[in-house]
């Protein structure tokens, strides 16, 4: 079996192709969006960067920022960061035209975030109800 996947210097599989604002691979040599760092940020910086990326129309990149935090956070915070990452994936699916997938991801994310809220977990000043409401409004809209 041939292994012609892109690899990083340590031999791990890494996609080297540029990506568009919705995370879709572009041809090698094409101009894509700047990739986000895979280094975890403190919670407040994670939130600020993800919000900036969302305002720039880059929900896939915002998902990657939240995912990096989720994979490095204390175990009791994982539902928060995973739920936020899933909301961003739902927005990505919606903007790509996959409305069924968008709603499914939204439902999973909302359940995770509601459970986290009910547990009394720290939200770093975020209004999770408002975040869910805004995401749902976009996902249920007909425009992309």
PAZAPA-4460 file (N, C-alpha, C; in steps of 0.05 Angstrom, whole numbers, plus 32768, in hexadecimal, padded with zeros to 4 digits):
% residues 144
    n_x    n_y    n_z   ca_x   ca_y   ca_z    c_x    c_y    c_z   seq   type   mol
   8011   7FE8   8000   8000   8000   8000   8012   8019   8000     1      X     A
   800C   802B   7FEF   801B   8044   7FED   8012   8058   8002     2      X     A
   8025   8065   800E   801E   807A   8022   8028   8095   8017     3      X     A
   8017   80A2   8008   801E   80BC   7FFC   8011   80D3   800A     4      X     A
   800C   80CF   8024   8000   80E5   8034   8016   80F9   803B     5      X     A
   800D   8112   803F   801F   8127   8048   8026   8120   8065     6      X     A
   803F   8125   806C   8049   811F   8087   8058   8137   8092     7      X     A
   8057   813A   80AD   8066   814F   80BA   8083   8144   80BF     8      X     A
   8095   8154   80CA   80B1   814A   80CE   80B3   8132   80E0     9      X     A
   809F   812E   80F2   809F   8117   8103   8092   80FE   80F7    10      X     A
   8089   8100   80DE   807D   80EA   80D0   805F   80E7   80D4    11      X     A
   8052   80F9   80E3   8035   80F7   80E7   8027   8102   80CE    12      X     A
   8011   80F6   80C8   8001   80FF   80B1   7FF7   811B   80B6    13      X     A
   7FFC   812D   80A4   7FF4   8149   80A5   7FEC   8152   8089    14      X     A
   7FD6   815F   8087   7FCD   8169   806D   7FDD   8182   8066    15      X     A
   7FEB   8181   8050   7FFC   8198   8048   7FEE   81A9   8034    16      X     A
   7FD7   819F   8029   7FC9   81AF   8015   7FBC   81C7   8022    17      X     A
   7FBC   81DE   8014   7FAE   81F5   801F   7F90   81EF   8021    18      X     A
   7F82   81FE   8032   7F66   81FA   8037   7F57   8215   8033    19      X     A
   7F3D   8212   802B   7F2D   822A   8029   7F21   8231   8045    20      X     A
   7F11   8246   8046   7F07   824F   8060   7EF4   823B   806D    21      X     A
   7EEB   8228   805E   7ED9   8213   806A   7EE8   81F9   806D    22      X     A
   7F03   81FA   806C   7F13   81E2   8071   7F16   81CF   805A    23      X     A
   7F0B   81D5   8043   7F0D   81C3   802C   7F29   81C5   8020    24      X     A
   7F36   81AE   8019   7F50   81AF   800D   7F50   81BC   7FF2    25      X     A
   7F64   81CC   7FEC   7F68   81D8   7FD2   7F7F   81CB   7FC5    26      X     A
   7F83   81CF   7FAB   7F9A   81C3   7F9D   7FB4   81CE   7FA9    27      X     A
   7FC9   81BD   7FA8   7FE3   81C6   7FB1   7FEA   81DF   7FA2    28      X     A
   7FF6   81F3   7FAF   7FFE   820C   7FA3   7FE8   8221   7FA2    29      X     A
   7FCF   821A   7FA8   7FBA   822E   7FA9   7FBC   823F   7FC2    30      X     A
   7FB0   8256   7FC2   7FB0   8268   7FD9   7F99   8260   7FEB    31      X     A
   7F9F   8257   8003   7F8B   8250   8017   7F8C   8263   802E    32      X     A
   7F7C   825D   8042   7F7C   826D   805A   7F94   8264   806C    33      X     A
   7F9C   8276   807D   7FB2   8270   808F   7FA9   825A   80A3    34      X     A
   7FB8   8244   80A5   7FB1   8230   80B9   7FB4   823A   80D6    35      X     A
   7FA4   822F   80E8   7FA6   8236   8104   7FBB   8225   8111    36      X     A
   7FC6   822F   8127   7FDA   8220   8136   7FCE   8208   8144    37      X     A
   7FDD   81F3   8146   7FD5   81DB   8155   7FDD   81DC   8172    38      X     A
   7FE9   81F3   817A   7FF0   81F7   8196   7FD8   8201   81A6    39      X     A
   7FD3   81F4   81BD   7FBC   81FD   81CD   7FC0   8219   81D8    40      X     A
   7FAB   8228   81D9   7FAB   8243   81E4   7F9D   8242   81FF    41      X     A
   7FA2   8256   8210   7F92   8259   8228   7F74   825D   8221    42      X     A
   7F62   8257   8233   7F46   8258   822C   7F3D   8273   8220    43      X     A
   7F44   8289   822C   7F3A   82A3   8222   7F45   82A9   8206    44      X     A
   7F5E   82A1   8201   7F6A   82A5   81E6   7F5D   8292   81D2    45      X     A
   7F56   827A   81DA   7F48   8267   81C9   7F2E   8273   81C0    46      X     A
   7F1F   827E   81D3   7F04   828A   81CD   7F07   82A2   81BB    47      X     A
   7F1A   82B3   81C0   7F1E   82CB   81B0   7F26   82C4   8193    48      X     A
   7F38   82B1   8190   7F41   82A9   8175   7F2A   829C   8166    49      X     A
   7F1B   828A   8174   7F05   827C   8166   7EF0   8291   815E    50      X     A
   7EEA   82A4   816F   7ED6   82B9   8168   7EE0   82C9   8150    51      X     A
   7EF9   82D0   814F   7F04   82DF   8139   7F01   82CE   811F    52      X     A
   7F08   82B5   8120   7F06   82A4   8108   7EE9   82A1   80FF    53      X     A
   7ED7   829E   8112   7EBA   829D   810A   7EB2   82B7   80FD    54      X     A
   7EBB   82CE   8107   7EB3   82E7   80FB   7EBF   82EA   80DF    55      X     A
   7ED5   82DC   80DA   7EE2   82DD   80BF   7ED6   82C8   80AC    56      X     A
   7EC2   82B9   80B6   7EB5   82A5   80A5   7EC5   828B   80A3    57      X     A
   7ED4   8285   80B9   7EE4   826D   80B9   7EDD   825A   80D0    58      X     A
   7EC4   824F   80CF   7EBC   823D   80E5   7ECD   8224   80E7    59      X     A
   7ED8   821A   80D1   7EE9   8202   80D2   7F02   8208   80E2    60      X     A
   7F0E   821F   80DE   7F26   8227   80ED   7F1F   822B   810B    61      X     A
   7F08   8237   8110   7EFF   823B   812C   7EFC   821F   8139    62      X     A
   7EF1   820C   812B   7EEF   81F1   8135   7F0A   81E6   813D    63      X     A
   7F1E   81EA   812C   7F39   81E0   8132   7F45   81ED   814B    64      X     A
   7F3F   8207   814F   7F49   8214   8167   7F3C   8208   8180    65      X     A
   7F21   8205   817F   7F13   81F8   8196   7F1C   81DB   819A    66      X     A
   7F20   81CD   8184   7F29   81B1   8186   7F44   81AF   8194    67      X     A
   7F56   81C0   818D   7F70   81C0   819A   7F6D   81C5   81B8    68      X     A
   7F5C   81D7   81C0   7F58   81DC   81DC   7F4B   81C4   81EA    69      X     A
   7F37   81B8   81DC   7F29   81A0   81E7   7F3C   8189   81EC    70      X     A
   7F4F   8186   81DB   7F62   816F   81DE   7F77   8175   81F3    71      X     A
   7F79   818D   81FD   7F8E   8194   8211   7F82   819E   822B    72      X     A
   7F68   81A0   822E   7F5C   81AC   8245   7F59   8198   825C    73      X     A
   7F52   81A2   8274   7F4C   818F   828A   7F33   817E   8282    74      X     A
   7F33   8165   828A   7F1D   8153   8283   7F01   815E   8287    75      X     A
   7EFD   816D   829D   7EE2   8176   82A3   7ED9   818D   8290    76      X     A
   7EEB   8198   8281   7EE4   81AD   826D   7EE0   81A2   8251    77      X     A
   7EE6   818A   824C   7EE4   817F   8231   7EC9   8183   8224    78      X     A
   7EB2   817F   8233   7E99   8183   8225   7E95   819F   821B    79      X     A
   7EA0   81B3   8229   7E9E   81CF   8220   7EAC   81D3   8205    80      X     A
   7EC5   81CC   8204   7ED5   81D1   81EC   7ECD   81BF   81D5    81      X     A
   7EC5   81A6   81DC   7EBC   8194   81C6   7EA1   819E   81BB    82      X     A
   7E90   81A7   81CC   7E76   81B2   81C3   7E7A   81CA   81B1    83      X     A
   7E8C   81DC   81B9   7E91   81F4   81A8   7E9D   81EC   818E    84      X     A
   7EAF   81D9   818E   7EBB   81CF   8175   7EA6   81C3   8163    85      X     A
   7E94   81B3   816F   7E7E   81A7   815F   7E6C   81BC   8153    86      X     A
   7E66   81D1   8162   7E55   81E7   8157   7E63   81F2   813E    87      X     A
   7E7D   81F6   813F   7E8B   8201   8128   7E8B   81ED   8110    88      X     A
   7E8D   81D4   8116   7E8B   81C0   8100   7E6F   81C1   80F4    89      X     A
   7E5A   81C4   8105   7E3F   81C7   80FB   7E3C   81DF   80E9    90      X     A
   7E48   81F5   80F0   7E48   820D   80DF   7E57   8208   80C5    91      X     A
   7E6D   81F9   80C7   7E7C   81F3   80AF   7E6B   81E2   809C    92      X     A
   7E5E   81CD   80A7   7E4D   81BC   8096   7E37   81CD   8089    93      X     A
   7E2A   81DF   8099   7E15   81F0   808E   7E1F   8200   8076    94      X     A
   7E36   820D   807A   7E41   821E   8065   7E4A   820E   804D    95      X     A
   7E50   81F5   8051   7E57   81E3   803A   7E3E   81D8   802C    96      X     A
   7E27   81DD   8038   7E0E   81D3   802C   7E04   81B9   8037    97      X     A
   7E11   81AE   804C   7E09   8195   8058   7DF7   819C   8070    98      X     A
   7DDE   81A2   806B   7DCC   81AB   8080   7DC4   8195   8094    99      X     A
   7DC2   817C   808A   7DBC   8166   809D   7DD3   8162   80B0   100      X     A
   7DEB   8161   80A6   7E03   815E   80B7   7E06   8175   80CA   101      X     A
   7E00   818D   80C1   7E01   81A5   80D2   7DEF   81A2   80EA   102      X     A
   7DD6   819A   80E5   7DC3   8197   80FB   7DCB   8181   810E   103      X     A
   7DD5   816B   8104   7DDE   8156   8115   7DF5   815F   8127   104      X     A
   7E08   816D   811C   7E1F   8177   812C   7E15   818B   8140   105      X     A
   7E03   819C   8138   7DF7   81B0   814B   7DEA   81A2   8162   106      X     A
   7DDA   818E   815D   7DCB   8180   8172   7DDF   8173   8186   107      X     A
   7DF4   8166   817C   7E08   815A   818D   7E16   816F   819E   108      X     A
   7E1D   8185   8191   7E2C   819B   819F   7E1A   81A7   81B4   109      X     A
   7E01   81AC   81AD   7DEE   81B9   81C0   7DEA   81A7   81D8   110      X     A
   7DE7   818D   81D4   7DE3   817B   81EB   7DFC   817B   81FD   111      X     A
   7E13   817B   81F1   7E2C   817C   8200   7E2F   8196   8210   112      X     A
   7E28   81AC   8204   7E2B   81C6   8211   7E16   81C9   8227   113      X     A
   7DFD   81C0   8223   7DE9   81C1   8237   7DF1   81B0   824F   114      X     A
   7DFB   8198   824A   7E05   8187   8260   7E1B   8195   826F   115      X     A
   7E2D   81A2   8261   7E43   81B0   826E   7E38   81C7   8280   116      X     A
   7E26   81D6   8275   7E19   81EC   8285   7E0C   81E1   829E   117      X     A
   7DFD   81CB   829B   7DEF   81C0   82B1   7E02   81B5   82C7   118      X     A
   7E1A   81AE   82BF   7E2E   81A4   82D2   7E3B   81BB   82E2   119      X     A
   7E36   81D4   82D9   7E42   81EB   82E7   7E5E   81F1   82DE   120      X     A
   7E66   81E6   82C7   7E81   81EA   82BD   7E87   8207   82B7   121      X     A
   7EA0   820F   82B9   7EA9   822A   82B3   7EA6   8230   8295   122      X     A
   7E9A   8247   828F   7E95   824E   8273   7EA6   8265   8269   123      X     A
   7EB9   826F   8279   7ECB   8284   8271   7EBC   829C   8267   124      X     A
   7EA5   82A2   8273   7E95   82BA   826B   7E84   82B7   8253   125      X     A
   7E85   829F   8246   7E74   829B   822E   7E57   8296   8236   126      X     A
   7E45   82A1   8227   7E28   829B   822A   7E22   8284   8216   127      X     A
   7E23   826C   8221   7E20   8254   820F   7E05   8253   8203   128      X     A
   7DF0   825C   8210   7DD5   825C   8204   7DD5   826E   81EC   129      X     A
   7DE0   8286   81EE   7DE1   8299   81D8   7DF2   828D   81C1   130      X     A
   7E08   8280   81C7   7E19   8274   81B2   7E09   825E   81A4   131      X     A
   7DFB   824E   81B3   7DEB   8239   81A6   7DD5   8245   8195   132      X     A
   7DC8   825A   819F   7DB2   8267   8190   7DBC   8272   8176   133      X     A
   7DD3   827F   8176   7DDE   828B   815E   7DE6   8275   814A   134      X     A
   7DF2   8260   8153   7DFA   824A   8141   7DE1   823D   8135   135      X     A
   7DCC   8239   8145   7DB4   822C   813B   7DA6   823E   8126   136      X     A
   7DA6   8258   812C   7D9A   826B   8118   7DA8   8269   80FE   137      X     A
   7DC2   8267   80FD   7DD0   8265   80E4   7DCB   824A   80D7   138      X     A
   7DCC   8235   80E7   7DC8   821A   80DC   7DAD   8217   80D0   139      X     A
   7D99   8224   80DC   7D7E   8221   80D2   7D77   8235   80BC   140      X     A
   7D8A   8247   80B6   7D85   825B   80A0   7D88   824D   8085   141      X     A
   7D7C   8259   8071   7D7E   824E   8056   7D96   8259   8048   142      X     A
   7DA1   8270   8051   7DB9   827B   8044   7DD2   8270   8050   143      X     A
   7DE7   826F   8041   7E01   8265   804A   7E15   827B   804B   144      X     A
***
